[in-house]
């Protein structure tokens, strides 16, 4: 009756997506904290679940397992789950921010999850990439 979808979070940097190596991820459902994750730092993009709850922030490691994906809700008690967000912040969320979550703040700092889009993602066609060999072309053109 419960089902989850693994999501590997990334952050948009300009026009590119990247994996941050410091900061925090937050999984929220109905504007309540489901789980806080702290990135390991030191150039590593893995993270761990903290002991934080919606009522009390505590970024100590809650589980011994490092992870690279977040399990978001698909179904709880057999029903599809909506109104979920993933947030990335460079610093731990403040008590004031957590107590005053609203749609504008969530839209500014994160992304609202569309479960149907997540389920359809693996079925999308692979995008073809053009392959060129500029190094060989340049060498051939620069010969006298």
N, CA, C and O atoms as CSV, one atom per row, in Angstrom:
chain,resi,resn,atom,element,x,y,z
A,1,UNK,N,N,0.812,-1.199,0.000
A,1,UNK,CA,C,0.000,0.000,0.000
A,1,UNK,C,C,0.852,1.258,0.000
A,1,UNK,O,O,0.354,2.345,-0.294
A,2,UNK,N,N,2.132,1.120,0.327
A,2,UNK,CA,C,3.046,2.249,0.253
A,2,UNK,C,C,3.973,2.041,-0.943
A,2,UNK,O,O,4.392,0.919,-1.229
A,3,UNK,N,N,4.286,3.125,-1.631
A,3,UNK,CA,C,5.207,3.052,-2.766
A,3,UNK,C,C,6.009,4.348,-2.809
A,3,UNK,O,O,5.508,5.422,-2.477
A,4,UNK,N,N,7.261,4.218,-3.224
A,4,UNK,CA,C,8.180,5.353,-3.247
A,4,UNK,C,C,8.885,5.413,-4.595
A,4,UNK,O,O,8.956,4.414,-5.310
A,5,UNK,N,N,9.403,6.583,-4.938
A,5,UNK,CA,C,10.165,6.781,-6.163
A,5,UNK,C,C,11.527,7.333,-5.763
A,5,UNK,O,O,11.591,8.344,-5.064
A,6,UNK,N,N,12.634,6.687,-6.194
A,6,UNK,CA,C,13.951,7.244,-5.899
A,6,UNK,C,C,14.250,8.425,-6.831
A,6,UNK,O,O,14.067,8.334,-8.045
A,7,UNK,N,N,14.706,9.515,-6.251
A,7,UNK,CA,C,15.048,10.717,-7.006
A,7,UNK,C,C,16.487,11.090,-6.671
A,7,UNK,O,O,16.837,11.236,-5.499
A,8,UNK,N,N,17.320,11.246,-7.699
A,8,UNK,CA,C,18.685,11.736,-7.502
A,8,UNK,C,C,18.627,13.250,-7.695
A,8,UNK,O,O,18.480,13.723,-8.822
A,9,UNK,N,N,18.740,14.009,-6.612
A,9,UNK,CA,C,18.601,15.461,-6.738
A,9,UNK,C,C,19.837,16.093,-7.367
A,9,UNK,O,O,20.961,15.634,-7.167
A,10,UNK,N,N,19.603,17.152,-8.129
A,10,UNK,CA,C,20.693,17.941,-8.692
A,10,UNK,C,C,20.283,19.406,-8.591
A,10,UNK,O,O,19.124,19.724,-8.324
A,11,UNK,N,N,21.243,20.282,-8.807
A,11,UNK,CA,C,21.012,21.714,-8.687
A,11,UNK,C,C,21.393,22.365,-10.004
A,11,UNK,O,O,22.412,22.016,-10.601
A,12,UNK,N,N,20.578,23.311,-10.461
A,12,UNK,CA,C,20.876,24.002,-11.705
A,12,UNK,C,C,21.858,25.130,-11.438
A,12,UNK,O,O,21.621,25.992,-10.591
A,13,UNK,N,N,22.961,25.113,-12.169
A,13,UNK,CA,C,23.988,26.150,-12.090
A,13,UNK,C,C,24.088,26.776,-13.470
A,13,UNK,O,O,24.728,26.217,-14.361
A,14,UNK,N,N,23.461,27.931,-13.657
A,14,UNK,CA,C,23.392,28.508,-14.994
A,14,UNK,C,C,22.537,27.611,-15.871
A,14,UNK,O,O,21.377,27.347,-15.553
A,15,UNK,N,N,23.109,27.139,-16.983
A,15,UNK,CA,C,22.368,26.259,-17.886
A,15,UNK,C,C,22.663,24.789,-17.631
A,15,UNK,O,O,22.134,23.929,-18.336
A,16,UNK,N,N,23.479,24.484,-16.657
A,16,UNK,CA,C,23.876,23.099,-16.397
A,16,UNK,C,C,23.307,22.591,-15.081
A,16,UNK,O,O,22.982,23.359,-14.176
A,17,UNK,N,N,23.201,21.268,-15.009
A,17,UNK,CA,C,22.825,20.621,-13.756
A,17,UNK,C,C,24.079,20.067,-13.107
A,17,UNK,O,O,24.975,19.576,-13.794
A,18,UNK,N,N,24.143,20.142,-11.800
A,18,UNK,CA,C,25.300,19.625,-11.084
A,18,UNK,C,C,24.890,19.027,-9.757
A,18,UNK,O,O,23.759,19.191,-9.301
A,19,UNK,N,N,25.827,18.334,-9.150
A,19,UNK,CA,C,25.605,17.729,-7.841
A,19,UNK,C,C,26.364,18.550,-6.809
A,19,UNK,O,O,27.595,18.561,-6.827
A,20,UNK,N,N,25.671,19.230,-5.919
A,20,UNK,CA,C,26.372,20.019,-4.909
A,20,UNK,C,C,27.119,19.115,-3.935
A,20,UNK,O,O,26.785,17.941,-3.779
A,21,UNK,N,N,28.124,19.673,-3.290
A,21,UNK,CA,C,28.925,18.900,-2.338
A,21,UNK,C,C,28.823,19.453,-0.920
A,21,UNK,O,O,29.456,18.932,-0.002
A,22,UNK,N,N,28.037,20.495,-0.743
A,22,UNK,CA,C,27.788,21.012,0.605
A,22,UNK,C,C,26.379,21.569,0.645
A,22,UNK,O,O,25.828,21.978,-0.377
A,23,UNK,N,N,25.809,21.580,1.827
A,23,UNK,CA,C,24.468,22.108,1.985
A,23,UNK,C,C,23.492,21.045,2.443
A,23,UNK,O,O,23.878,20.025,3.015
A,24,UNK,N,N,22.222,21.303,2.183
A,24,UNK,CA,C,21.141,20.454,2.685
A,24,UNK,C,C,20.058,20.279,1.628
A,24,UNK,O,O,19.774,21.186,0.846
A,25,UNK,N,N,19.469,19.109,1.625
A,25,UNK,CA,C,18.250,18.851,0.860
A,25,UNK,C,C,17.105,18.690,1.854
A,25,UNK,O,O,17.296,18.218,2.975
A,26,UNK,N,N,15.918,19.090,1.423
A,26,UNK,CA,C,14.724,18.945,2.249
A,26,UNK,C,C,13.610,18.330,1.421
A,26,UNK,O,O,13.335,18.774,0.306
A,27,UNK,N,N,12.978,17.317,1.964
A,27,UNK,CA,C,11.781,16.723,1.366
A,27,UNK,C,C,10.606,17.179,2.222
A,27,UNK,O,O,10.548,16.906,3.421
A,28,UNK,N,N,9.676,17.876,1.585
A,28,UNK,CA,C,8.506,18.403,2.279
A,28,UNK,C,C,7.240,17.848,1.641
A,28,UNK,O,O,7.184,17.644,0.428
A,29,UNK,N,N,6.241,17.611,2.452
A,29,UNK,CA,C,4.935,17.168,1.960
A,29,UNK,C,C,3.873,17.957,2.716
A,29,UNK,O,O,3.857,17.978,3.946
A,30,UNK,N,N,2.990,18.602,1.969
A,30,UNK,CA,C,1.956,19.451,2.577
A,30,UNK,C,C,2.570,20.473,3.535
A,30,UNK,O,O,2.051,20.717,4.624
A,31,UNK,N,N,3.685,21.065,3.103
A,31,UNK,CA,C,4.404,22.100,3.866
A,31,UNK,C,C,4.894,21.620,5.225
A,31,UNK,O,O,5.048,22.419,6.149
A,32,UNK,N,N,5.138,20.328,5.349
A,32,UNK,CA,C,5.715,19.750,6.571
A,32,UNK,C,C,6.995,19.028,6.192
A,32,UNK,O,O,7.065,18.385,5.145
A,33,UNK,N,N,8.008,19.134,7.044
A,33,UNK,CA,C,9.275,18.459,6.798
A,33,UNK,C,C,9.098,16.948,6.923
A,33,UNK,O,O,8.672,16.443,7.962
A,34,UNK,N,N,9.430,16.241,5.855
A,34,UNK,CA,C,9.448,14.781,5.881
A,34,UNK,C,C,10.832,14.327,6.320
A,34,UNK,O,O,10.971,13.488,7.209
A,35,UNK,N,N,11.881,14.907,5.668
A,35,UNK,CA,C,13.252,14.518,6.002
A,35,UNK,C,C,14.218,15.606,5.577
A,35,UNK,O,O,14.056,16.223,4.525
A,36,UNK,N,N,15.222,15.834,6.405
A,36,UNK,CA,C,16.343,16.713,6.087
A,36,UNK,C,C,17.529,15.815,5.775
A,36,UNK,O,O,17.738,14.798,6.436
A,37,UNK,N,N,18.311,16.197,4.758
A,37,UNK,CA,C,19.514,15.459,4.373
A,37,UNK,C,C,20.683,16.431,4.354
A,37,UNK,O,O,20.567,17.536,3.824
A,38,UNK,N,N,21.800,16.027,4.928
A,38,UNK,CA,C,22.996,16.868,4.947
A,38,UNK,C,C,24.037,16.271,4.012
A,38,UNK,O,O,24.374,15.091,4.112
A,39,UNK,N,N,24.549,17.110,3.090
A,39,UNK,CA,C,25.606,16.664,2.181
A,39,UNK,C,C,26.903,16.476,2.952
A,39,UNK,O,O,27.172,17.194,3.916
A,40,UNK,N,N,27.707,15.505,2.522
A,40,UNK,CA,C,28.920,15.146,3.259
A,40,UNK,C,C,30.004,16.214,3.200
A,40,UNK,O,O,30.800,16.332,4.131
A,41,UNK,N,N,30.052,16.994,2.123
A,41,UNK,CA,C,31.118,17.975,1.976
A,41,UNK,C,C,32.395,17.326,1.479
A,41,UNK,O,O,32.371,16.176,1.039
A,42,UNK,N,N,33.491,18.030,1.540
A,42,UNK,CA,C,34.804,17.538,1.118
A,42,UNK,C,C,34.770,16.996,-0.310
A,42,UNK,O,O,35.396,15.980,-0.612
A,43,UNK,N,N,34.029,17.688,-1.192
A,43,UNK,CA,C,33.966,17.291,-2.589
A,43,UNK,C,C,33.073,16.100,-2.877
A,43,UNK,O,O,33.066,15.599,-4.001
A,44,UNK,N,N,32.322,15.635,-1.894
A,44,UNK,CA,C,31.458,14.462,-2.079
A,44,UNK,C,C,29.998,14.906,-2.196
A,44,UNK,O,O,29.536,15.766,-1.446
A,45,UNK,N,N,29.284,14.306,-3.150
A,45,UNK,CA,C,27.881,14.679,-3.354
A,45,UNK,C,C,26.906,13.749,-2.633
A,45,UNK,O,O,25.693,13.934,-2.737
A,46,UNK,N,N,27.414,12.758,-1.908
A,46,UNK,CA,C,26.537,11.877,-1.124
A,46,UNK,C,C,26.021,12.647,0.092
A,46,UNK,O,O,26.560,13.695,0.449
A,47,UNK,N,N,24.983,12.121,0.717
A,47,UNK,CA,C,24.383,12.793,1.864
A,47,UNK,C,C,23.794,11.759,2.807
A,47,UNK,O,O,23.696,10.577,2.478
A,48,UNK,N,N,23.401,12.227,3.988
A,48,UNK,CA,C,22.758,11.336,4.950
A,48,UNK,C,C,21.523,12.015,5.535
A,48,UNK,O,O,21.427,13.242,5.573
A,49,UNK,N,N,20.590,11.194,5.986
A,49,UNK,CA,C,19.399,11.705,6.659
A,49,UNK,C,C,19.796,12.171,8.052
A,49,UNK,O,O,20.563,11.502,8.746
A,50,UNK,N,N,19.271,13.316,8.453
A,50,UNK,CA,C,19.568,13.853,9.784
A,50,UNK,C,C,18.465,13.454,10.763
A,50,UNK,O,O,17.492,12.792,10.402
A,51,UNK,N,N,18.650,13.873,11.995
A,51,UNK,CA,C,17.657,13.600,13.042
A,51,UNK,C,C,16.580,14.685,13.115
A,51,UNK,O,O,15.728,14.649,14.003
A,52,UNK,N,N,16.611,15.646,12.191
A,52,UNK,CA,C,15.618,16.724,12.219
A,52,UNK,C,C,14.209,16.200,11.997
A,52,UNK,O,O,13.979,15.267,11.228
A,53,UNK,N,N,13.274,16.831,12.697
A,53,UNK,CA,C,11.846,16.625,12.461
A,53,UNK,C,C,11.256,17.999,12.169
A,53,UNK,O,O,11.958,19.006,12.270
A,54,UNK,N,N,9.998,18.054,11.816
A,54,UNK,CA,C,9.388,19.354,11.561
A,54,UNK,C,C,9.393,20.211,12.827
A,54,UNK,O,O,9.453,21.438,12.749
A,55,UNK,N,N,9.331,19.571,13.978
A,55,UNK,CA,C,9.259,20.307,15.239
A,55,UNK,C,C,10.612,20.643,15.843
A,55,UNK,O,O,10.710,21.557,16.662
A,56,UNK,N,N,11.659,19.921,15.454
A,56,UNK,CA,C,12.977,20.154,16.052
A,56,UNK,C,C,14.079,19.891,15.029
A,56,UNK,O,O,14.157,18.802,14.459
A,57,UNK,N,N,14.933,20.895,14.799
A,57,UNK,CA,C,16.044,20.754,13.862
A,57,UNK,C,C,17.262,20.195,14.577
A,57,UNK,O,O,17.638,20.669,15.649
A,58,UNK,N,N,17.876,19.182,13.977
A,58,UNK,CA,C,19.071,18.548,14.533
A,58,UNK,C,C,19.796,17.875,13.377
A,58,UNK,O,O,19.361,16.828,12.895
A,59,UNK,N,N,20.921,18.482,12.919
A,59,UNK,CA,C,21.570,17.937,11.725
A,59,UNK,C,C,22.560,16.804,12.009
A,59,UNK,O,O,23.386,16.476,11.157
A,60,UNK,N,N,22.481,16.204,13.201
A,60,UNK,CA,C,23.288,15.007,13.465
A,60,UNK,C,C,22.804,13.875,12.572
A,60,UNK,O,O,21.628,13.799,12.216
A,61,UNK,N,N,23.734,13.000,12.220
A,61,UNK,CA,C,23.395,11.885,11.350
A,61,UNK,C,C,22.394,10.961,12.031
A,61,UNK,O,O,22.619,10.504,13.152
A,62,UNK,N,N,21.295,10.693,11.347
A,62,UNK,CA,C,20.254,9.851,11.909
A,62,UNK,C,C,20.409,8.391,11.541
A,62,UNK,O,O,19.970,7.511,12.282
A,63,UNK,N,N,21.024,8.128,10.412
A,63,UNK,CA,C,21.216,6.761,9.937
A,63,UNK,C,C,22.657,6.617,9.495
A,63,UNK,O,O,23.299,7.599,9.123
A,64,UNK,N,N,23.164,5.409,9.533
A,64,UNK,CA,C,24.566,5.189,9.186
A,64,UNK,C,C,24.818,5.108,7.691
A,64,UNK,O,O,25.973,5.038,7.270
A,65,UNK,N,N,23.775,5.115,6.881
A,65,UNK,CA,C,23.919,4.898,5.450
A,65,UNK,C,C,24.058,6.226,4.708
A,65,UNK,O,O,23.238,7.128,4.880
A,66,UNK,N,N,25.102,6.341,3.881
A,66,UNK,CA,C,25.211,7.480,2.977
A,66,UNK,C,C,24.384,7.140,1.748
A,66,UNK,O,O,24.307,5.981,1.341
A,67,UNK,N,N,23.778,8.141,1.169
A,67,UNK,CA,C,22.926,7.883,0.021
A,67,UNK,C,C,23.114,8.936,-1.052
A,67,UNK,O,O,23.671,10.005,-0.804
A,68,UNK,N,N,22.640,8.615,-2.256
A,68,UNK,CA,C,22.702,9.560,-3.367
A,68,UNK,C,C,21.324,9.776,-3.980
A,68,UNK,O,O,21.189,10.508,-4.960
A,69,UNK,N,N,20.300,9.143,-3.409
A,69,UNK,CA,C,18.924,9.317,-3.884
A,69,UNK,C,C,17.997,9.516,-2.686
A,69,UNK,O,O,18.252,9.033,-1.583
A,70,UNK,N,N,16.927,10.235,-2.942
A,70,UNK,CA,C,15.897,10.477,-1.937
A,70,UNK,C,C,14.655,9.701,-2.358
A,70,UNK,O,O,14.225,9.783,-3.509
A,71,UNK,N,N,14.086,8.956,-1.433
A,71,UNK,CA,C,12.832,8.257,-1.719
A,71,UNK,C,C,11.674,9.211,-1.437
A,71,UNK,O,O,11.426,9.580,-0.289
A,72,UNK,N,N,10.969,9.604,-2.497
A,72,UNK,CA,C,9.801,10.473,-2.329
A,72,UNK,C,C,8.547,9.610,-2.411
A,72,UNK,O,O,8.554,8.530,-3.002
A,73,UNK,N,N,7.485,10.103,-1.813
A,73,UNK,CA,C,6.240,9.344,-1.785
A,73,UNK,C,C,5.632,9.228,-3.181
A,73,UNK,O,O,5.611,10.193,-3.945
A,74,UNK,N,N,5.144,8.048,-3.495
A,74,UNK,CA,C,4.274,7.843,-4.647
A,74,UNK,C,C,2.873,7.567,-4.112
A,74,UNK,O,O,1.904,8.233,-4.479
A,75,UNK,N,N,2.790,6.557,-3.225
A,75,UNK,CA,C,1.500,6.202,-2.635
A,75,UNK,C,C,1.667,5.990,-1.131
A,75,UNK,O,O,2.660,5.419,-0.679
A,76,UNK,N,N,0.695,6.451,-0.378
A,76,UNK,CA,C,0.590,6.157,1.049
A,76,UNK,C,C,-0.825,5.654,1.291
A,76,UNK,O,O,-1.799,6.282,0.876
A,77,UNK,N,N,-0.926,4.518,1.962
A,77,UNK,CA,C,-2.219,3.870,2.192
A,77,UNK,C,C,-2.983,3.682,0.884
A,77,UNK,O,O,-4.208,3.796,0.844
A,78,UNK,N,N,-2.232,3.389,-0.196
A,78,UNK,CA,C,-2.832,3.116,-1.497
A,78,UNK,C,C,-3.257,4.338,-2.283
A,78,UNK,O,O,-3.781,4.197,-3.388
A,79,UNK,N,N,-3.049,5.542,-1.749
A,79,UNK,CA,C,-3.467,6.767,-2.431
A,79,UNK,C,C,-2.251,7.541,-2.919
A,79,UNK,O,O,-1.240,7.632,-2.222
A,80,UNK,N,N,-2.360,8.107,-4.143
A,80,UNK,CA,C,-1.285,8.941,-4.672
A,80,UNK,C,C,-1.048,10.128,-3.744
A,80,UNK,O,O,-1.990,10.701,-3.196
A,81,UNK,N,N,0.214,10.486,-3.578
A,81,UNK,CA,C,0.586,11.604,-2.705
A,81,UNK,C,C,0.922,12.816,-3.572
A,81,UNK,O,O,1.703,12.717,-4.519
A,82,UNK,N,N,0.334,13.941,-3.242
A,82,UNK,CA,C,0.582,15.186,-3.968
A,82,UNK,C,C,1.185,16.217,-3.016
A,82,UNK,O,O,1.380,15.955,-1.829
A,83,UNK,N,N,1.470,17.383,-3.564
A,83,UNK,CA,C,1.977,18.521,-2.798
A,83,UNK,C,C,3.284,18.208,-2.073
A,83,UNK,O,O,3.434,18.468,-0.879
A,84,UNK,N,N,4.230,17.636,-2.835
A,84,UNK,CA,C,5.572,17.369,-2.311
A,84,UNK,C,C,6.564,18.326,-2.964
A,84,UNK,O,O,6.415,18.693,-4.129
A,85,UNK,N,N,7.568,18.721,-2.203
A,85,UNK,CA,C,8.623,19.596,-2.711
A,85,UNK,C,C,9.983,19.043,-2.311
A,85,UNK,O,O,10.131,18.417,-1.261
A,86,UNK,N,N,10.974,19.284,-3.164
A,86,UNK,CA,C,12.378,19.077,-2.809
A,86,UNK,C,C,13.043,20.439,-2.827
A,86,UNK,O,O,12.867,21.219,-3.763
A,87,UNK,N,N,13.805,20.715,-1.784
A,87,UNK,CA,C,14.475,22.003,-1.604
A,87,UNK,C,C,15.963,21.743,-1.421
A,87,UNK,O,O,16.353,20.776,-0.768
A,88,UNK,N,N,16.804,22.617,-2.004
A,88,UNK,CA,C,18.238,22.605,-1.713
A,88,UNK,C,C,18.584,23.959,-1.117
A,88,UNK,O,O,18.207,24.997,-1.662
A,89,UNK,N,N,19.299,23.952,-0.002
A,89,UNK,CA,C,19.795,25.182,0.619
A,89,UNK,C,C,21.267,24.999,0.962
A,89,UNK,O,O,21.687,23.913,1.363
A,90,UNK,N,N,22.045,26.059,0.803
A,90,UNK,CA,C,23.467,25.979,1.157
A,90,UNK,C,C,23.660,25.890,2.665
A,90,UNK,O,O,24.628,25.288,3.132
A,91,UNK,N,N,22.745,26.486,3.431
A,91,UNK,CA,C,22.800,26.451,4.892
A,91,UNK,C,C,21.558,25.718,5.404
A,91,UNK,O,O,20.565,25.590,4.688
A,92,UNK,N,N,21.623,25.241,6.640
A,92,UNK,CA,C,20.462,24.570,7.221
A,92,UNK,C,C,19.271,25.530,7.283
A,92,UNK,O,O,19.429,26.715,7.576
A,93,UNK,N,N,18.097,25.007,7.007
A,93,UNK,CA,C,16.879,25.812,7.078
A,93,UNK,C,C,16.747,26.360,8.506
A,93,UNK,O,O,17.134,25.705,9.473
A,94,UNK,N,N,16.201,27.557,8.614
A,94,UNK,CA,C,16.030,28.137,9.948
A,94,UNK,C,C,14.662,27.745,10.506
A,94,UNK,O,O,13.756,27.354,9.771
A,95,UNK,N,N,14.546,27.859,11.801
A,95,UNK,CA,C,13.266,27.579,12.455
A,95,UNK,C,C,12.193,28.506,11.900
A,95,UNK,O,O,11.064,28.081,11.655
A,96,UNK,N,N,12.551,29.786,11.700
A,96,UNK,CA,C,11.598,30.767,11.180
A,96,UNK,C,C,11.125,30.387,9.777
A,96,UNK,O,O,9.934,30.471,9.478
A,97,UNK,N,N,12.063,29.967,8.911
A,97,UNK,CA,C,11.670,29.548,7.559
A,97,UNK,C,C,10.729,28.343,7.604
A,97,UNK,O,O,9.725,28.302,6.894
A,98,UNK,N,N,11.061,27.378,8.434
A,98,UNK,CA,C,10.246,26.167,8.525
A,98,UNK,C,C,8.852,26.469,9.086
A,98,UNK,O,O,7.864,25.861,8.673
A,99,UNK,N,N,8.786,27.406,10.023
A,99,UNK,CA,C,7.497,27.763,10.622
A,99,UNK,C,C,6.629,28.615,9.698
A,99,UNK,O,O,5.421,28.725,9.909
A,100,UNK,N,N,7.237,29.219,8.675
A,100,UNK,CA,C,6.499,30.139,7.801
A,100,UNK,C,C,6.524,29.709,6.339
A,100,UNK,O,O,6.526,30.560,5.450
A,101,UNK,N,N,6.543,28.417,6.078
A,101,UNK,CA,C,6.551,27.934,4.698
A,101,UNK,C,C,5.280,28.377,3.978
A,101,UNK,O,O,4.179,28.289,4.520
A,102,UNK,N,N,5.454,28.855,2.746
A,102,UNK,CA,C,4.297,29.191,1.916
A,102,UNK,C,C,4.652,28.877,0.465
A,102,UNK,O,O,5.802,28.569,0.152
A,103,UNK,N,N,3.656,28.957,-0.416
A,103,UNK,CA,C,3.866,28.580,-1.814
A,103,UNK,C,C,4.957,29.411,-2.480
A,103,UNK,O,O,5.737,28.880,-3.271
A,104,UNK,N,N,5.026,30.712,-2.173
A,104,UNK,CA,C,6.049,31.571,-2.785
A,104,UNK,C,C,7.451,31.136,-2.371
A,104,UNK,O,O,8.340,31.031,-3.216
A,105,UNK,N,N,7.657,30.882,-1.079
A,105,UNK,CA,C,8.973,30.463,-0.593
A,105,UNK,C,C,9.350,29.114,-1.207
A,105,UNK,O,O,10.484,28.924,-1.646
A,106,UNK,N,N,8.400,28.183,-1.236
A,106,UNK,CA,C,8.669,26.860,-1.806
A,106,UNK,C,C,9.025,26.963,-3.285
A,106,UNK,O,O,9.940,26.280,-3.745
A,107,UNK,N,N,8.320,27.804,-4.036
A,107,UNK,CA,C,8.600,27.971,-5.466
A,107,UNK,C,C,9.952,28.635,-5.689
A,107,UNK,O,O,10.640,28.319,-6.659
A,108,UNK,N,N,10.338,29.545,-4.812
A,108,UNK,CA,C,11.610,30.257,-4.953
A,108,UNK,C,C,12.802,29.366,-4.623
A,108,UNK,O,O,13.854,29.494,-5.250
A,109,UNK,N,N,12.660,28.475,-3.659
A,109,UNK,CA,C,13.796,27.702,-3.164
A,109,UNK,C,C,13.828,26.244,-3.601
A,109,UNK,O,O,14.810,25.547,-3.342
A,110,UNK,N,N,12.789,25.775,-4.250
A,110,UNK,CA,C,12.769,24.355,-4.599
A,110,UNK,C,C,11.901,24.051,-5.787
A,110,UNK,O,O,11.615,24.916,-6.614
A,111,UNK,N,N,11.489,22.812,-5.857
A,111,UNK,CA,C,10.671,22.356,-6.973
A,111,UNK,C,C,9.527,21.499,-6.439
A,111,UNK,O,O,9.705,20.668,-5.549
A,112,UNK,N,N,8.349,21.730,-7.014
A,112,UNK,CA,C,7.194,20.901,-6.668
A,112,UNK,C,C,7.275,19.636,-7.511
A,112,UNK,O,O,7.471,19.702,-8.725
A,113,UNK,N,N,7.126,18.501,-6.873
A,113,UNK,CA,C,7.246,17.226,-7.571
A,113,UNK,C,C,5.943,16.872,-8.272
A,113,UNK,O,O,4.859,16.983,-7.699
A,114,UNK,N,N,6.073,16.446,-9.523
A,114,UNK,CA,C,4.939,15.936,-10.287
A,114,UNK,C,C,5.166,14.438,-10.433
A,114,UNK,O,O,5.989,14.004,-11.240
A,115,UNK,N,N,4.438,13.654,-9.655
A,115,UNK,CA,C,4.659,12.209,-9.611
A,115,UNK,C,C,4.466,11.579,-10.984
A,115,UNK,O,O,5.227,10.685,-11.355
A,116,UNK,N,N,3.464,12.021,-11.751
A,116,UNK,CA,C,3.250,11.453,-13.085
A,116,UNK,C,C,4.444,11.700,-13.998
A,116,UNK,O,O,4.808,10.821,-14.780
A,117,UNK,N,N,5.066,12.884,-13.916
A,117,UNK,CA,C,6.267,13.163,-14.712
A,117,UNK,C,C,7.428,12.284,-14.266
A,117,UNK,O,O,8.187,11.789,-15.100
A,118,UNK,N,N,7.574,12.087,-12.959
A,118,UNK,CA,C,8.649,11.222,-12.464
A,118,UNK,C,C,8.462,9.786,-12.949
A,118,UNK,O,O,9.431,9.131,-13.333
A,119,UNK,N,N,7.237,9.300,-12.936
A,119,UNK,CA,C,6.970,7.936,-13.387
A,119,UNK,C,C,7.183,7.787,-14.893
A,119,UNK,O,O,7.569,6.715,-15.359
A,120,UNK,N,N,6.936,8.854,-15.659
A,120,UNK,CA,C,7.090,8.803,-17.112
A,120,UNK,C,C,8.536,8.996,-17.562
A,120,UNK,O,O,8.876,8.643,-18.692
A,121,UNK,N,N,9.390,9.544,-16.709
A,121,UNK,CA,C,10.765,9.878,-17.105
A,121,UNK,C,C,11.539,8.700,-17.696
A,121,UNK,O,O,12.192,8.885,-18.722
A,122,UNK,N,N,11.505,7.501,-17.112
A,122,UNK,CA,C,12.277,6.394,-17.697
A,122,UNK,C,C,11.769,5.957,-19.072
A,122,UNK,O,O,12.481,5.264,-19.799
A,123,UNK,N,N,10.566,6.347,-19.430
A,123,UNK,CA,C,9.990,5.948,-20.715
A,123,UNK,C,C,10.312,6.936,-21.825
A,123,UNK,O,O,9.978,6.690,-22.984
A,124,UNK,N,N,10.957,8.051,-21.490
A,124,UNK,CA,C,11.290,9.059,-22.486
A,124,UNK,C,C,12.404,8.552,-23.389
A,124,UNK,O,O,13.279,7.812,-22.938
A,125,UNK,N,N,12.381,8.949,-24.678
A,125,UNK,CA,C,13.453,8.510,-25.577
A,125,UNK,C,C,14.777,9.151,-25.185
A,125,UNK,O,O,14.819,10.250,-24.632
A,126,UNK,N,N,15.845,8.445,-25.483
A,126,UNK,CA,C,17.182,8.961,-25.219
A,126,UNK,C,C,17.483,10.047,-26.241
A,126,UNK,O,O,17.251,9.859,-27.435
A,127,UNK,N,N,17.996,11.178,-25.783
A,127,UNK,CA,C,18.343,12.271,-26.673
A,127,UNK,C,C,19.659,11.946,-27.361
A,127,UNK,O,O,20.649,11.621,-26.707
A,128,UNK,N,N,19.659,12.037,-28.681
A,128,UNK,CA,C,20.878,11.776,-29.449
A,128,UNK,C,C,21.817,12.962,-29.329
A,128,UNK,O,O,21.388,14.116,-29.330
A,129,UNK,N,N,23.084,12.666,-29.225
A,129,UNK,CA,C,24.105,13.701,-29.132
A,129,UNK,C,C,24.916,13.684,-30.408
A,129,UNK,O,O,25.304,12.617,-30.885
A,130,UNK,N,N,25.180,14.865,-30.973
A,130,UNK,CA,C,26.018,14.925,-32.163
A,130,UNK,C,C,27.451,14.625,-31.767
A,130,UNK,O,O,27.953,15.127,-30.762
A,131,UNK,N,N,28.097,13.802,-32.571
A,131,UNK,CA,C,29.501,13.495,-32.296
A,131,UNK,C,C,30.356,14.153,-33.363
A,131,UNK,O,O,30.166,13.936,-34.560
A,132,UNK,N,N,31.291,14.951,-32.908
A,132,UNK,CA,C,32.245,15.594,-33.818
A,132,UNK,C,C,33.637,15.323,-33.300
A,132,UNK,O,O,33.836,15.007,-32.127
A,133,UNK,N,N,34.577,15.451,-34.181
A,133,UNK,CA,C,35.969,15.252,-33.798
A,133,UNK,C,C,36.756,16.497,-34.177
A,133,UNK,O,O,37.531,16.471,-35.132
A,134,UNK,N,N,36.565,17.594,-33.435
A,134,UNK,CA,C,37.209,18.858,-33.802
A,134,UNK,C,C,38.725,18.795,-33.745
A,134,UNK,O,O,39.390,19.462,-34.538
A,135,UNK,N,N,39.290,18.022,-32.843
A,135,UNK,CA,C,40.751,17.975,-32.725
A,135,UNK,C,C,41.374,17.435,-34.004
A,135,UNK,O,O,42.359,17.995,-34.486
A,136,UNK,N,N,40.831,16.369,-34.564
A,136,UNK,CA,C,41.380,15.799,-35.792
A,136,UNK,C,C,41.140,16.726,-36.975
A,136,UNK,O,O,42.007,16.855,-37.839
A,137,UNK,N,N,39.988,17.371,-37.032
A,137,UNK,CA,C,39.674,18.288,-38.122
A,137,UNK,C,C,40.635,19.464,-38.106
A,137,UNK,O,O,41.145,19.865,-39.152
A,138,UNK,N,N,40.887,20.024,-36.916
A,138,UNK,CA,C,41.791,21.165,-36.811
A,138,UNK,C,C,43.199,20.780,-37.236
A,138,UNK,O,O,43.861,21.556,-37.925
A,139,UNK,N,N,43.674,19.598,-36.843
A,139,UNK,CA,C,45.015,19.156,-37.217
A,139,UNK,C,C,45.135,19.031,-38.728
A,139,UNK,O,O,46.135,19.454,-39.308
A,140,UNK,N,N,44.139,18.462,-39.359
A,140,UNK,CA,C,44.182,18.263,-40.809
A,140,UNK,C,C,44.180,19.600,-41.533
A,140,UNK,O,O,44.879,19.755,-42.534
A,141,UNK,N,N,43.408,20.572,-41.047
A,141,UNK,CA,C,43.318,21.869,-41.705
A,141,UNK,C,C,44.552,22.723,-41.468
A,141,UNK,O,O,44.847,23.592,-42.288
A,142,UNK,N,N,45.279,22.515,-40.392
A,142,UNK,CA,C,46.414,23.377,-40.076
A,142,UNK,C,C,47.723,22.905,-40.698
A,142,UNK,O,O,48.743,23.581,-40.564
A,143,UNK,N,N,47.716,21.761,-41.375
A,143,UNK,CA,C,48.949,21.292,-42.019
A,143,UNK,C,C,49.242,22.154,-43.237
A,143,UNK,O,O,48.321,22.516,-43.969
A,144,UNK,N,N,50.537,22.496,-43.472
A,144,UNK,CA,C,50.888,23.341,-44.624
A,144,UNK,C,C,50.780,22.612,-45.944
A,144,UNK,O,O,51.044,23.195,-46.996
